[in-house]
């Protein structure tokens, strides 16, 4: 099920959009301001963002530009009352993938959401790139500077989880669930061992420790 972040401060409009998207099979989370949207994007993975530009705390275009500078590649569909051609051009050149003007037909909006997700899925279906690292999801294989890496099965799973959601901080328990499911019989240091092996093969910063929270994808030395 695809997850959508709706960034909209108009409560009644947000309810209508959310209801329509959920009926279409999407999971929807709402943020009513730019600050809350930034927090949500830093904590979770979303397959698409519906972004209003008239937010109460900052201009939505500034939010959009910040995400693109941070290399967040999530598809973004701008939904706004700004209807001039200049506004459309500015939104698209700032990094939006599509632009819809209010008022709009909910059916058309959902169709555009489907189209953007299909396009993003087709583009990023198999190969993930992270600096000098390339990873094939279908093959479960990784290359560093085009040289194949030898990874264990669980190292491969751990790396793929981090690469799929590069902005997300995962708790140790979350990562253990990905690696071992609900098995309670694993050793307490098993996750640390896999992280150590990835750091040895890809550099000490590839798995970043976030104090008091967990781990996220880091840089390759």
N, C-alpha and C positions, 0 to 999 in steps of 0.2 A: 504494500500500500504506500503510495507516494505521500510525502509530508510537505505541506505548504505553510509558509509564514505569511500571514496577512498583516501588513503594516498600515493601519487605518485608524484614525482617531474618532471618526463618526460612528457612534455606537450602533445606531439603527441600520446604517449601511453595512457595517461589519457583520451584524447578525444575518442580514439577507445573503451576503456573499458567502459567509461561512456555511449557512444552511444549504445553499446550492452546491457548493463544493463537496460537502459531506454526502449529499444525496448522489453525487457523481462518483463517490468512492474514495475521495481524498481525506487524509487526516489534516486538520487545520489548527494552527496555533496563531493567536492574535497578539500583536504588539501595538499599543496605542500611541507610541512616541518613537522618535529616533533612538533615544537612549535605550529603551526596552528592546528595540529591534537589534541594536548592537550586542546587547547581552545575550539575546536568543541565538544570534548567529555565532557567537563565540562558544556557546555551550552545546548546541545541537546541530545535527545535519538536516538540511532542508533540500528538497528536490527543486523547489521554485519559490520565488518571493513575489508577492503582489504588493507593490510599493506605492502608497499615496505620496504626493509631493508636498501637500499642505499640512505638515505635521506641527504640533503645538510647540515643540522645543527647538526644532531646526528644520531647514529646508531639506526635503527628501532628496533633492539632487546632490546635496553635500553628503548625505548618507550613502547614496549610490556611488559617488566618486571615491569615497573613502574605502568602500568594499572593493572596488576595482583596483585601487592602489595597493591594497592588501592582498591582491591576487585571489580574491574569492570569486570563483567562476560560476557560482550558482545562477541559473537563468533568472532574470528579473523582468517582470512585466509591470510597467508603470501604469497606474490607474489614477487619473487626475482630472481636474476641471480645467486645467490650462490647455486651451484648444487651438492656439495659433500654430502655424507651420513652424515658426521660430522655436516655440516651446518643444514641438515634436522633434525637431532637428537636435536641439540641445539635449533632450533626454536620451536620444539614441546615440549621439556622439559621446555622451558621458558614460555609456556602458549598458544602457537598457537593451534588452533583447526584443522588446515589443512595447507598444504605447497605445493605451486605450483611454478615450476621453469620456468623462462623465457628462450626462447620464448614458449608460450603456445597456445593452441587452445581456442579461445574465447567461443565456445560452451561448451567445457569441464569446463572452469572456471565458466560459468553461472550454469552449472549442479551442481558443487560443492557448489556454493552459495546457490542454492535451497536446497541441502541436509543438509547443516549446519543450515539453518533457520528452516527447518522442525524438525531437531533434537532438536534445542533449544526451539522451540515452544512446542514440546511434553514434554520436561523436565519441562519447567516452565509454563505449560498451566494454572494451577489452583492455586497452593499454593505459596505464597510469604513469605519468612522468613526474619525477620529483628531483629537480636538479640533474645530477649525473646518473640518477637511478631510473631505470625503466622496469615496469612490472606488468606482466600479462596475467589478467584475471582468469582467463580460460585455461591457460597452461599452468598457472601457479609458478611461473618462472620469473626470475629477476636478473637484470644485467646492470653492471656498474661500468660506465664508460664503454658500453657494448661488450664487456667481458662477462660471461655467465657467472652467477653466484651460486654457491652450493649452500642451500638452506634446508634445515630439517622441516618436517611437515608443520610442526607448531610454530617454528620461526616464520614460515611462509604465511600461516594464518594471522599471526600477530602483525606482521608487516602489512598485509592486505587490509586489515582492520584500520590501522593508522593511516594508510594511504587513501582509503576511501573517504575518511572524514578528517582531513588534515587540521581543521580548526577546533576539533572536539577534544576536551580533556576527559579521558576515561579513568574511572576509579579502578583500583586493583581488582576488585570483585567483578566489575564488568569485563575486564580483560580475561580473567580466569574463566568466566562463563563462556566467552567466545572460544577459549582454548580447550576447555574440559567439560563444558556443559554443566550439569548439576552434580557432577562427581565430587563427593565430599572427601574422598580418600587421597587427594593429591597432597604432596608435600608443601609445606608453607612457603618454601623458598623457590618453588618451581617457576613461578612467573619471573622472579628476579634472575634466574638462570637463563631463561630465554631472552630477556632484555639484555643481559650481559653479552650473550652470543651475537645478537644483532649489532650491538655497539662495537664489538670486536671486528665484525665484518664490514660495517658501514661507517664507522666513526663514532666517537663517544657522544656526539650530540644528536644522533639519529632518533633516539627516544629521549625526549625531554621530561625530566621530573618536575612536576608542578607541586610545590610543597603544600602539604595538607589536602591535596585534591586528587592527584594521580599522575597520569602520563599522557603525553600527546606527541605527535610527530614533530621532530626537530630538524635541524640542518644536517647536511652531509658535508663533512670536512673536505 
